[in-house]
C-alpha cells in the first residue's frame, strides 16, 4: 500500500508504542463473555476460549462467576439464566496463568461478573492467590497510590501483572472485615445462592378493571430484570481489586 493510502497518519507511527501513559489513556483489546464458543443463549462454554483470546492478543477477559451447586461447591463460569453449559472457575485460572503473557507482556485484566456467595468468593480469591502467585497484582504500586488525583500506572509499569476487576467494599468496611478474616474471626452468615441454570421468572400484571368490575385487558407477562453482580463482596477478594473496578455510568456531567 502506498504512503498516500496509509490507514494511519505516518508521522504518528513512531509513537504508537508509547506505553508510559496512565492505563486509562488506552483502548484495551477486550473480550465479552469470553468463555462462550458460540451462541449467547444455549451455547457451550469452554476453558480453551480463554487460551485462544489471550494468544490472539486480548488483554481483558470476562469471567461470569456463579455458585457451583455440586457436592464440592466449586465456583463455575457460565452465562447465567441463558441455558449455557458451565466450566470450573479453577480450570480457567490455570489457563490464564499459562497463556496470559505468551503473546504480550502487557497487563491482563480479569473482569469478574460476580454472582457468588461469600463462601465461594473465598474460593475465587484463594485460587487467584495460589495459582497466579506473583503474577497477581494484590496491592497498588508504591508510586501509584489509590488516592484522588494520582494517575493510574502505565502499561509498562504493570507488565506481566494480572489485575482483578470486581466491585470493592468501602475502605473502612474492607479494613474491618479483612482484619477479622486474617484473625480467623470473620463469620459468613447464611446466604441465598444464585442458581445460574434457573430460568428467568415471569410475573403477570393484574388486569385493569372497568367501572363495572370486568377486566378490560388480558394479563400481560412481565420479565423480571436480570440481577447484576453482587455487592456483597468477601473482604479478601475485595482487597485484591486494584485500579480496575466497575463504576455505573451516571451521565456525562458526573463522568466529567
N, C-alpha and C positions, 0 to 999 in steps of 0.2 A: 504494500500500500504506500502511495506517495505521501510526502510530508503534507501536501495540500489537503489530503483526505484523512489525515490522522484523527482518531476519535477523541483525543485529548489535546490540550494545549502543550505543545512540545517544550515550551520553556518551563513547564511545571514537572517534567519527568524527573528532573534531578532531585526533587524534594518529596516525591511521593512516598518515600520510606522514612520520613521524619517521624519516628516513633517515641519522641521525647515530650510530646504534649500530654495534657491530662486525658485520662481514659475517656471522658465524656466528649472529647473533640473528634471522635472517630465513629464512622459507621462500623458496626460489628457484624461479621458474617454469622447469621443466626439460623437456628432450626426450630420449627414449631412442631409439637407432637412427634419428636424425633424417633420415638420407639415404633411408630406405625410404618409398616412396609407397604400399605395400600390404602384402602378406604378409611375415612374418618369415622364411619359408622359400620360396625360389624367387621372391622378389619383385624389383621393379625399383627401382634406386637412381636418385636424381635430385638434381642440384645445386639445382634450383628449390625443393626441400623446405626447404633452409636459409633461402632468402629468405622463404618463406611463414611459417615458425615465428617468425622474428625480427620480421617485420612484425606478427605476431599477439601480440607481447609477450614471447616466450620469452627468457630471459636465460642459459640454459645449454644448449648443444647438444653432441651426441656425434659424434666422428669416429673410426671404426674404421679405423685406418691399416695397410695391408699393402704388402708389396713389389710394385712393378709388375714384371712379368716380360717386358715387351716389349723391343725394341731400345733404347729410350730410358730404360727402367727408371724411369719416373715413378711415384712412390708413388700408390696408389689407396685409395679408401674403399669398403668393402663389408662385408656381413655374412658373415664368414669361415665356410667349411665348410657354408654353407646354400644354395648354388646361386643366390645373388642376383647381379644384374648389378653392375658396378662403375663408379665415376666417378673422375675425376682429382682428386687432393688439391689441386693448384694452383688448379683452377677453383672449388673450394669456398672457398678463401681469398679469391679475388676477390669472390665473392658475399657473404661475411661482411663484407668491408671496405665494400661498397656499401650494406648493409642493416642493419648492427649497431645503428646509432643513429638510424634513421629514426623509430621509434616511441617510443623511450625513450633518455635519456642515461645510464641506469644501466649498470654494467659487464656485460660479456658474458664467460662462461666457456666455453672450448673444452675439452671433456672428451675427451682422447685415450685410445683403447684402442690402444696402440702395439705392433704386431707386426713393425715394420720392422727390417731390419738397420741397423747404424750408418751405412753408406754412404748409405742412403736416409733415415735420420733426419737426416742433414746437410741433405738437401733439404727435409725438413719445416721445419727451423729456418730455412733460408735463405729459403724462400717466406714464412714468417710474418714474418721480419725485413724483407724487401724490400717485400712487398706491403702489409702492415699498417702499416709505418712507425711513426710516433709514437703510433698507436692501441694498439700492443702494449706491455703493461707488462713491461719487460725486467729490471727490478730493483725491490726493495722500496722503498716510500716512506720518506724520511728519518725521518718521525715515527712509522713503524710498522715498526720493525726486526724481522727474523725471529729473535727471541730469546724464550726461555721467559718467560712472564708478561706479554709485551707484547701488548695486544689487537690483533685484526685491524683493518685500516682499515674505515671505514664506506662504504656505497654512495655517499654524497655525495663522499667523498674519491677514489673510484675512477671518477667519472663519465667517460664516453667513453673508457674503457680496456678492452682485451681481455686476459683472463688465460688462460694455458695451464695446464691441469690434466694432469699427467703424472707418472709415477714419476720420482724425482730421485736422483741419486747422493749418497753420503755426502759431507759438506762437504769433507773433506780429499782424497778421491778426485777430486771435481769440480774443485777448485782445481788439483791437479797435472795432470790431463788437459786442463783448459781452458788452462792456461799452455802446455802442449805444442802444443795446437791453434792458439793465437794466434801461436806461433812457427813454425808450419808443420811441426812435428815429430811431430804426433800420427799414429800409424800404426794403421790398421784392419786387423786380421788377417782371414784368410779366414773367412767366416761362412756358416752354412747359411741359406738364405732360405726363409721360410714361404710356401707356396702357398695363397692364400685359397680357391682353387677345388678343392683336393684334398679328396676325400671323407673323412669320418671313418673311421679304420681300426678294424676289429673283430678281436679275437683270441678264440680259444676256450680254455676251460678244459680241462685234461686230465680225462677221466672218472675218477671214483673206481673203484677195483678192489675186488672181493670177495676173500675169503680164497683162493678157488681161481683167482684171476687174471683172472676175467672182468669186463668193465665192468658197473657197476651203474647208471650213469646216462648219458644222452645228453650229447654235447658241448654246452656252454652258451656262446653268444656273449656277449662282454663288450664294452661300449662303452668305448673309450679316452677318458678325460676330456678335455674341451676345454681347451687350454692358454691361460692368461691372457696378458696383455700382457707384453712383455719387461721385464726389469730391467737389461738390458744397454744403457744409455742413452748416447747421444752427449753429450759434455760441453757442447757449445754449446746443444743443446736443453734439457739439464738446467738450465743457468744461466738459462733463460727461465721456469722454473717458480717462481711466487711466490704464496704464500697459499693455493693450491689444489693438493693432491696426494692421490692415493688412499691411504687407510690401511685395511688389513684389519681388520674388526671382530673383536676378540679376546674380547669378552664385556663385560657391563655393569660388572664390577668394574674392568677396565682402563680403560674409557671414562670412568668417574667419576674 
